[in-house]
Amino acid sequence: MSTSNGDVVVTGLGATTPLGGDVASTWDALLAGRSGVSRITDDWIKDFPAQLVARLTDDPAEKLDRVRARRLDRSQQVAVVAAEEAWRESGVADSGVAPERIAVVFGTGIGGALTLLGQDDVLEEKGPKRVSPFTIPMLMPNGPAAAVGLAIGAKGGVHAPVSACASGAEAIRWGLDLLRFDRADVVLVGGAEACVHPLPMAGFASMRAMSTRNDEPERASRPFDKARDGFVLGEGAAALVLERADAAKARGARVHARLAGAGGTADGYDLVAPHPEGEGAGRAIAAALRDAGLTPADIGHVNAHATSTPVGDTAEAAAIRNTIGEHALVTATKSQTGHLLGAAGALESIFTVLALREQIVPATANLDDPDDDAAVQALDIVRREPRRTSLTAAVNDSFGFGGHNIALVFTTA
């Protein structure tokens, strides 16, 4: 099988998030320290222990044609909005690339949950004849990927990794492989999630995975902080356009960063709990470094998965310390965005790319009193204010229920 050793670069970025309706507004809000977290005021939430959410700033349905929006689950709507922004910015549509050489890899952790639960209500209340004929394509987990593929006219393959909160990052890894194995010339990658609903909220709350700091929404997501008590559920999508560096140069495309390497492992430890020493996470980071041909000393920044769970944050800190060391500037952006589940790895990859491009590391919000854990204490976690620095390489890592671990290495263009 033929492979390509050419560099893979990022030429398009798109997002819709709890901080903004596009990449620029999201990045500006992140650097400004704004939070996307608020308290739910709907009647159904009153008996829930965790009542916080990070909702989108912009309704995706308002950015799409009305008929089109009605046929897409909310997870598909956000995927299309983010993907179309990235696609426009990349300029690939005007470059003459054949549709048969354009691929999509778009992940999700849960998929069309709002459609599934909503149409179940219709079935029970009004009977089977009232169930929407679009139910299946709206609820299927490959729905976001399929909707994105149709939106950009991709005919080179449409793929949908479903690996919980590592899904968006895994999509990027798959995209890198597709280009390396010459199975496509351009790949649009990313992740999407939109499942703010009583059932997922109740399920996560029953696991004691979510923050119950209901009276202080903006201070609830506290990665690495001694007082952290769980994550805040978010919604949104993020997308990146990947292509080979020589092709991007030939058409005069703007290059944001280089995707230098990727690594993936499984914990083989527990269905939901990470290995306490971050063993599998560390192996993923080490594999990504080998793939990129870099050493730990080359990495100046890590965008951590850091969801604000008591066990997860310390396990990840151990993985970072053991594989990269204590010199890299670490940030945890879920402190402002909440946890976008299957979209998290894609959004945080965009933040990593922008940190490299702009030479600035966003601060970790709400980190008032770092955990006493030795690894947390050892890391240089950026807090209070973003930090200007000189970066050439950075890591974004993502982990998911099931023991999924993905690490990505980006370098400056």
C-alpha positions as CSV (number, residue, x, y, z in Angstrom):
1,M,0.0,0.0,0.0
2,S,1.4,3.4,-1.0
3,T,2.0,6.0,1.7
4,S,2.9,9.7,1.6
5,N,5.6,11.2,3.7
6,G,4.5,14.7,2.9
7,D,3.6,17.1,5.7
8,V,-0.1,17.5,6.6
9,V,-1.3,21.0,7.4
10,V,-4.5,22.7,8.6
11,T,-6.0,25.1,6.1
12,G,-9.5,25.7,7.5
13,L,-11.1,26.1,10.9
14,G,-14.7,26.3,11.9
15,A,-16.7,26.2,15.2
16,T,-19.9,27.0,17.0
17,T,-19.6,26.8,20.8
18,P,-20.8,28.1,24.1
19,L,-18.3,31.0,23.7
20,G,-19.2,32.1,20.2
21,G,-20.8,31.3,16.9
22,D,-17.6,31.0,15.0
23,V,-13.9,30.5,15.5
24,A,-12.9,34.2,15.9
25,S,-15.6,35.0,18.5
26,T,-14.9,31.8,20.4
27,W,-11.1,32.5,20.5
28,D,-11.6,36.1,21.6
29,A,-14.0,35.0,24.4
30,L,-11.5,32.3,25.5
31,L,-8.6,34.8,25.8
32,A,-10.9,37.3,27.5
33,G,-11.7,34.7,30.2
34,R,-15.4,34.7,29.6
35,S,-17.5,31.6,30.6
36,G,-20.1,29.8,28.6
37,V,-21.7,28.2,31.6
38,S,-25.1,29.1,33.0
39,R,-27.7,27.6,35.2
40,I,-30.6,25.8,33.6
41,T,-34.0,27.5,34.4
42,D,-36.3,25.0,32.8
43,D,-38.9,23.4,35.1
44,W,-37.6,19.9,34.6
45,I,-34.3,20.7,36.2
46,K,-35.6,21.5,39.7
47,D,-35.1,18.0,41.1
48,F,-31.6,17.5,39.5
49,P,-28.5,17.8,41.7
50,A,-26.5,19.2,38.8
51,Q,-28.3,22.1,37.1
52,L,-25.5,23.7,34.9
53,V,-25.0,23.7,31.2
54,A,-22.8,25.4,28.6
55,R,-25.3,26.2,25.8
56,L,-24.4,27.5,22.3
57,T,-24.3,31.3,21.9
58,D,-25.9,31.0,18.5
59,D,-28.9,28.8,17.5
60,P,-27.6,26.6,14.6
61,A,-31.1,26.4,13.1
62,E,-31.0,30.1,12.4
63,K,-27.9,29.7,10.3
64,L,-29.4,27.0,8.0
65,D,-32.3,27.0,5.6
66,R,-35.5,26.3,7.5
67,V,-36.4,23.1,5.6
68,R,-32.8,21.8,5.8
69,A,-32.7,22.5,9.6
70,R,-35.9,20.6,10.2
71,R,-34.4,17.5,8.7
72,L,-31.3,17.6,10.9
73,D,-30.8,16.7,14.5
74,R,-29.2,19.5,16.6
75,S,-26.0,17.5,16.6
76,Q,-26.0,17.5,12.8
77,Q,-26.9,21.2,12.6
78,V,-23.9,22.2,14.6
79,A,-21.7,19.9,12.6
80,V,-22.8,21.5,9.4
81,V,-22.4,25.1,10.7
82,A,-18.8,24.4,11.9
83,A,-17.9,22.4,8.8
84,E,-19.1,25.0,6.4
85,E,-17.1,27.7,8.1
86,A,-14.0,25.6,7.9
87,W,-14.7,24.8,4.3
88,R,-15.2,28.4,3.3
89,E,-12.1,29.5,5.0
90,S,-9.9,26.8,3.4
91,G,-10.9,27.8,-0.1
92,V,-10.8,24.1,-1.3
93,A,-14.1,24.5,-3.0
94,D,-12.5,26.8,-5.6
95,S,-9.3,24.8,-6.0
96,G,-10.4,22.1,-8.4
97,V,-10.0,19.1,-6.1
98,A,-12.1,16.3,-7.4
99,P,-15.0,15.3,-5.1
100,E,-13.8,11.7,-5.3
101,R,-10.6,12.9,-3.5
102,I,-12.4,14.7,-0.7
103,A,-13.2,12.8,2.5
104,V,-14.9,13.6,5.8
105,V,-14.2,12.2,9.2
106,F,-16.6,13.6,11.8
107,G,-17.1,12.1,15.2
108,T,-19.7,12.2,18.0
109,G,-20.0,10.6,21.4
110,I,-23.8,10.3,21.6
111,G,-25.2,11.4,18.3
112,G,-28.9,12.2,17.7
113,A,-30.1,11.8,21.3
114,L,-32.5,14.8,21.0
115,T,-34.3,13.2,18.1
116,L,-34.3,9.7,19.6
117,L,-35.9,11.0,22.9
118,G,-38.1,13.5,21.2
119,Q,-39.6,11.0,18.7
120,D,-40.1,8.5,21.5
121,D,-42.3,11.0,23.2
122,V,-44.2,11.5,20.0
123,L,-44.6,7.7,19.7
124,E,-46.0,7.3,23.2
125,E,-48.2,10.4,23.1
126,K,-49.5,10.3,19.5
127,G,-48.8,6.9,18.0
128,P,-46.5,5.5,15.3
129,K,-48.1,7.3,12.4
130,R,-46.9,10.6,13.8
131,V,-43.3,9.7,14.1
132,S,-41.2,11.7,11.7
133,P,-39.9,9.9,8.5
134,F,-36.6,11.6,9.1
135,T,-36.2,9.9,12.6
136,I,-33.6,7.3,11.6
137,P,-31.2,9.6,9.6
138,M,-31.6,12.2,12.3
139,L,-30.7,9.9,15.2
140,M,-28.0,7.7,13.7
141,P,-24.5,8.4,15.1
142,N,-23.0,8.8,11.7
143,G,-25.6,11.5,11.0
144,P,-23.3,14.5,11.7
145,A,-20.6,13.0,9.4
146,A,-23.2,12.2,6.7
147,A,-24.6,15.7,6.9
148,V,-21.2,17.3,6.6
149,G,-20.3,15.0,3.6
150,L,-23.4,16.1,1.8
151,A,-22.8,19.8,2.6
152,I,-19.4,19.8,1.0
153,G,-20.0,17.2,-1.7
154,A,-17.4,14.7,-0.4
155,K,-17.3,11.5,-2.4
156,G,-14.0,10.1,-1.2
157,G,-15.4,8.5,1.9
158,V,-17.4,9.7,5.0
159,H,-16.4,8.2,8.3
160,A,-17.8,8.5,11.8
161,P,-15.6,7.5,14.8
162,V,-17.7,7.1,18.0
163,S,-15.3,6.9,20.9
164,A,-17.0,8.9,23.6
165,C,-15.1,12.1,24.5
166,A,-12.2,11.2,22.3
167,S,-14.3,11.1,19.1
168,G,-13.4,14.6,17.8
169,A,-9.7,13.9,18.3
170,E,-9.9,10.5,16.8
171,A,-11.5,12.0,13.7
172,I,-8.4,14.1,13.3
173,R,-6.2,11.1,13.6
174,W,-8.2,9.2,11.0
175,G,-7.9,12.2,8.7
176,L,-4.1,12.2,9.0
177,D,-4.0,8.5,8.1
178,L,-6.3,9.0,5.1
179,L,-3.9,11.6,3.7
180,R,-0.8,9.6,4.5
181,F,-2.1,6.6,2.8
182,D,-3.2,8.7,-0.2
183,R,-6.8,7.8,0.1
184,A,-7.8,11.4,-0.2
185,D,-6.3,14.8,-1.1
186,V,-8.4,16.8,1.4
187,V,-10.1,15.7,4.6
188,L,-12.6,17.7,6.6
189,V,-12.4,16.4,10.2
190,G,-14.1,17.3,13.5
191,G,-16.6,16.5,16.1
192,A,-20.2,17.4,17.2
193,E,-22.4,17.0,20.2
194,A,-25.8,18.4,21.3
195,C,-27.5,16.4,24.0
196,V,-28.7,18.8,26.6
197,H,-31.8,16.9,27.8
198,P,-33.1,15.5,31.1
199,L,-32.0,11.9,30.4
200,P,-28.3,12.4,29.6
201,M,-28.2,15.0,32.4
202,A,-29.7,12.5,34.9
203,G,-27.4,9.7,33.7
204,F,-24.2,11.8,34.2
205,A,-25.5,13.1,37.5
206,S,-26.2,9.6,38.8
207,M,-22.5,8.8,38.1
208,R,-21.6,11.9,40.1
209,A,-19.6,13.1,37.1
210,M,-21.1,16.6,36.9
211,S,-20.5,19.7,39.0
212,T,-23.3,20.6,41.5
213,R,-21.9,24.2,42.1
214,N,-25.3,25.5,40.9
215,D,-25.0,28.8,42.6
216,E,-21.8,29.7,40.9
217,P,-22.2,28.6,37.2
218,E,-19.2,30.5,35.8
219,R,-16.9,29.1,38.6
220,A,-18.2,25.5,38.4
221,S,-15.8,24.0,35.9
222,R,-12.5,23.9,37.8
223,P,-9.8,21.7,36.1
224,F,-7.0,20.7,38.4
225,D,-8.5,22.7,41.3
226,K,-8.7,21.2,44.8
227,A,-12.4,22.1,44.9
228,R,-13.4,20.5,41.5
229,D,-16.5,18.3,41.7
230,G,-17.2,17.3,38.1
231,F,-17.7,18.6,34.6
232,V,-20.4,20.9,33.0
233,L,-22.2,19.5,30.0
234,G,-21.7,21.6,26.8
235,E,-22.8,21.5,23.2
236,G,-21.3,22.5,19.9
237,A,-19.0,21.5,17.1
238,A,-15.6,22.1,15.6
239,A,-14.1,21.3,12.2
240,L,-10.7,21.5,10.6
241,V,-9.6,21.1,7.0
242,L,-6.5,18.9,6.5
243,E,-4.5,18.6,3.3
244,R,-0.9,18.0,2.2
245,A,1.5,20.9,2.6
246,D,2.6,20.8,-1.0
247,A,-0.9,21.0,-2.3
248,A,-1.8,23.8,0.1
249,K,1.3,25.8,-1.0
250,A,0.6,25.3,-4.7
251,R,-2.9,26.8,-4.4
252,G,-1.7,29.6,-2.1
253,A,-3.8,28.5,0.9
254,R,-3.3,30.0,4.4
255,V,-1.7,27.4,6.6
256,H,-2.6,27.6,10.3
257,A,-0.4,24.8,11.6
258,R,1.1,21.5,10.8
259,L,-0.5,18.2,12.1
260,A,2.7,16.4,12.8
261,G,1.6,13.2,14.5
262,A,-1.0,11.3,16.4
263,G,-1.2,8.4,18.8
264,G,-4.0,6.2,20.1
265,T,-4.3,3.6,22.8
266,A,-6.8,1.9,25.1
267,D,-6.6,1.7,28.9
268,G,-7.8,-1.9,29.2
269,Y,-8.6,-0.8,32.8
270,D,-12.2,0.2,33.4
271,L,-15.3,1.2,31.4
272,V,-15.5,4.7,32.8
273,A,-12.6,5.3,35.2
274,P,-9.1,6.2,33.8
275,H,-6.0,4.3,34.9
276,P,-5.1,6.2,38.1
277,E,-1.5,6.9,36.8
278,G,-2.7,7.8,33.3
279,E,-0.8,4.8,31.9
280,G,-2.8,4.5,28.7
281,A,-2.9,8.3,28.2
282,G,0.8,8.5,28.6
283,R,1.3,5.8,26.0
284,A,-0.9,7.7,23.5
285,I,1.2,10.9,24.1
286,A,4.4,9.0,23.7
287,A,3.1,7.4,20.5
288,A,2.1,10.8,19.1
289,L,5.6,12.2,19.8
290,R,7.3,9.2,18.0
291,D,4.9,9.6,15.1
292,A,5.8,13.3,14.8
293,G,9.5,12.6,15.2
294,L,9.8,14.9,18.2
295,T,11.1,14.6,21.7
296,P,9.3,15.7,25.0
297,A,11.7,18.7,25.1
298,D,10.2,20.0,21.8
299,I,6.7,20.3,23.3
300,G,6.0,23.8,24.7
301,H,2.3,23.5,25.3
302,V,-0.4,21.0,26.2
303,N,-4.1,21.6,25.9
304,A,-5.3,19.1,28.5
305,H,-8.5,17.1,28.4
306,A,-9.0,18.0,32.1
307,T,-12.7,17.7,32.6
308,S,-12.7,18.7,36.3
309,T,-13.4,15.2,37.6
310,P,-11.5,14.3,40.8
311,V,-9.8,11.2,39.4
312,G,-9.5,12.2,35.7
313,D,-7.5,15.4,36.2
314,T,-4.8,13.8,38.5
315,A,-4.4,10.8,36.1
316,E,-3.9,13.1,33.2
317,A,-1.5,15.2,35.1
318,A,0.6,12.1,35.8
319,A,0.5,11.2,32.1
320,I,1.7,14.6,31.0
321,R,4.4,14.8,33.7
322,N,5.7,11.2,32.9
323,T,5.8,11.6,29.1
324,I,6.4,15.3,28.4
325,G,7.8,16.6,31.7
326,E,7.2,19.7,33.7
327,H,8.4,22.4,31.3
328,A,5.3,22.6,29.0
329,L,2.7,25.3,29.5
330,V,-0.6,23.5,30.3
331,T,-4.1,24.8,29.9
332,A,-7.6,23.4,30.4
333,T,-10.1,25.2,28.3
334,K,-13.1,23.2,29.5
335,S,-13.0,25.6,32.4
336,Q,-14.8,28.1,30.1
337,T,-16.4,26.0,27.4
338,G,-17.8,23.2,29.5
339,H,-17.4,19.7,28.2
340,L,-18.5,19.2,24.6
341,L,-18.1,15.4,24.8
342,G,-17.6,14.1,21.2
343,A,-16.7,17.7,20.0
344,A,-14.2,18.4,22.7
345,G,-11.1,17.0,21.0
346,A,-11.8,18.9,17.8
347,L,-12.5,22.2,19.5
348,E,-9.4,21.9,21.7
349,S,-7.3,21.0,18.7
350,I,-8.4,24.4,17.2
351,F,-7.4,26.1,20.4
352,T,-4.0,24.3,20.2
353,V,-3.6,25.4,16.6
354,L,-4.4,29.0,17.5
355,A,-2.1,28.9,20.4
356,L,0.7,28.0,18.0
357,R,-0.3,30.5,15.4
358,E,-0.8,33.4,17.8
359,Q,2.0,32.4,20.2
360,I,-0.2,32.7,23.3
361,V,-1.5,30.0,25.7
362,P,-5.0,30.6,27.2
363,A,-5.4,30.6,30.9
364,T,-7.2,27.9,32.9
365,A,-10.2,29.6,34.6
366,N,-11.2,28.9,38.2
367,L,-7.9,27.4,39.2
368,D,-7.7,29.1,42.6
369,D,-6.1,26.3,44.6
370,P,-4.3,23.6,42.6
371,D,-4.7,20.0,43.8
372,D,-2.2,18.7,46.3
373,D,-1.4,15.8,43.9
374,A,2.3,15.8,43.1
375,A,1.9,15.8,39.3
376,V,-0.6,18.7,39.4
377,Q,1.8,20.7,41.6
378,A,4.7,19.9,39.2
379,L,3.0,21.1,36.0
380,D,3.2,24.7,34.8
381,I,-0.5,25.3,34.4
382,V,-1.3,28.7,33.0
383,R,-3.8,30.5,35.2
384,R,-5.4,33.9,35.7
385,E,-4.1,35.4,32.5
386,P,-3.1,34.1,29.0
387,R,0.6,33.8,28.7
388,R,2.6,35.0,25.7
389,T,5.4,32.6,24.8
390,S,7.5,31.1,22.0
391,L,6.1,27.8,20.7
392,T,7.1,25.5,18.0
393,A,5.1,22.3,19.0
394,A,2.1,21.5,21.1
395,V,0.0,18.5,22.2
396,N,-3.7,18.1,22.5
397,D,-4.9,15.0,24.3
398,S,-8.4,13.6,24.6
399,F,-9.8,10.7,26.6
400,G,-13.2,8.9,26.6
401,F,-15.3,6.4,28.5
402,G,-14.3,3.0,27.4
403,G,-10.6,3.8,27.9
404,H,-10.1,5.6,24.6
405,N,-7.0,7.8,24.5
406,I,-5.9,10.0,21.6
407,A,-3.0,12.5,21.5
408,L,-2.3,14.9,18.6
409,V,0.9,16.8,18.0
410,F,0.7,20.1,16.1
411,T,3.7,22.3,15.1
412,T,4.0,25.8,13.7
413,A,3.6,26.2,10.0
